[in-house]
Amino acid sequence: MDSSKEFLEFILEQLSELDEITYRAMMGEYILCYRGKIIGGIYDDRLLVKPIKSAVALMPYATVELPYEGAKEMLLVDDVDNRDFLAKLFNAMYNELPMPKKKR
C-alpha cells in the first residue's frame, strides 16, 4: 500500500517548526531528511525512524516494524500528533546520524 500525500502533508505540518525538513518520493513512499540526514520515512501511512540509540531512548516501548519486505527494521512513531515530541525526537537523532555519502 502506498502512503497518501495527505499523511505526508500532515507529518510535514507537524514538523514545520524544524528547519530543513525535506522529503523525496520513492516507490509510493517518502524518505524524510532533516538538515541533509536521512532520519526515516513514511511507509504505508506510518512514520518510521531509524532505530538508533537516541530514538530508542525517547521511545523505549516503540514497536519495531519493517517499512517494506526485505528492509531493515525501524521504529514506529505513534505520537505523531505531538509536535513538541517530534521536534525533540528529530533534534536528538540528528547528531547521531551520519551524513549521506556523496554521489559520484
VMD Tcl script that draws the C-alpha trace (Angstrom):
set ca {
  {0.00 0.00 0.00}
  {1.36 3.41 -0.91}
  {1.40 6.30 1.54}
  {-1.05 9.11 0.96}
  {0.01 12.63 0.08}
  {-2.36 13.79 2.86}
  {-0.42 11.86 5.53}
  {2.86 13.26 4.19}
  {1.46 16.80 4.36}
  {0.21 16.17 7.92}
  {3.67 14.99 9.06}
  {5.38 17.92 7.31}
  {2.99 20.31 9.07}
  {3.78 18.64 12.42}
  {7.50 19.17 11.70}
  {7.09 22.71 10.36}
  {8.93 24.28 13.32}
  {12.13 22.48 12.29}
  {14.37 23.94 9.61}
  {15.40 21.96 6.57}
  {12.89 19.10 6.59}
  {12.89 17.61 3.12}
  {11.48 14.50 1.54}
  {11.75 12.52 -1.63}
  {9.23 10.13 -3.09}
  {10.39 6.57 -3.57}
  {8.13 3.84 -4.93}
  {4.96 5.27 -3.42}
  {6.57 6.05 -0.07}
  {8.55 9.05 1.26}
  {12.07 9.30 2.66}
  {12.39 12.08 5.28}
  {15.58 14.08 5.77}
  {16.45 16.55 8.49}
  {19.22 19.03 7.66}
  {20.53 16.70 4.99}
  {20.48 13.47 7.01}
  {18.04 10.62 6.39}
  {16.07 10.22 9.58}
  {13.33 7.85 8.50}
  {10.32 7.86 6.27}
  {6.64 7.44 5.71}
  {5.67 3.91 4.78}
  {2.05 2.75 4.46}
  {0.94 5.94 6.22}
  {3.22 5.23 9.21}
  {6.07 7.45 10.39}
  {9.10 5.21 10.92}
  {12.55 6.32 12.10}
  {15.93 4.65 12.25}
  {16.40 2.60 15.44}
  {19.40 4.49 16.77}
  {20.19 4.96 20.48}
  {18.66 8.41 20.81}
  {15.38 7.29 19.23}
  {15.20 4.17 21.41}
  {15.89 6.30 24.50}
  {12.97 8.61 23.68}
  {10.66 5.77 22.63}
  {11.68 2.74 24.74}
  {8.40 0.94 24.08}
  {8.14 1.71 20.37}
  {7.06 -1.05 18.06}
  {9.75 -2.30 15.70}
  {8.37 -2.63 12.17}
  {9.53 -3.26 8.65}
  {8.91 -0.38 6.24}
  {8.63 -2.93 3.40}
  {9.59 -6.55 2.81}
  {13.35 -7.08 2.87}
  {14.12 -3.75 4.60}
  {15.86 -3.14 7.90}
  {13.67 -2.75 10.97}
  {12.63 0.74 12.02}
  {10.80 2.27 14.99}
  {7.15 3.26 14.68}
  {6.48 6.79 15.90}
  {2.96 6.56 17.26}
  {2.80 10.03 18.85}
  {2.60 11.93 15.55}
  {0.06 14.38 16.99}
  {2.63 15.75 19.44}
  {4.67 18.45 17.62}
  {6.97 19.05 20.59}
  {7.84 15.36 20.85}
  {8.55 15.09 17.11}
  {10.88 18.11 17.24}
  {12.64 16.68 20.30}
  {13.00 13.29 18.58}
  {14.40 14.67 15.33}
  {16.80 17.01 17.16}
  {18.03 14.18 19.40}
  {18.60 11.88 16.42}
  {20.40 14.43 14.26}
  {23.87 14.29 15.86}
  {23.89 10.50 15.91}
  {23.06 10.09 12.23}
  {25.79 10.03 9.58}
  {25.89 12.48 6.70}
  {24.83 10.85 3.44}
  {27.60 9.59 1.22}
  {28.44 11.79 -1.74}
  {27.25 10.50 -5.11}
  {29.90 10.06 -7.74}
}
mol new
graphics top color blue
foreach p $ca { graphics top sphere $p radius 0.5 }
foreach p [lrange $ca 0 end-1] q [lrange $ca 1 end] { graphics top cylinder $p $q radius 0.2 }
display resetview
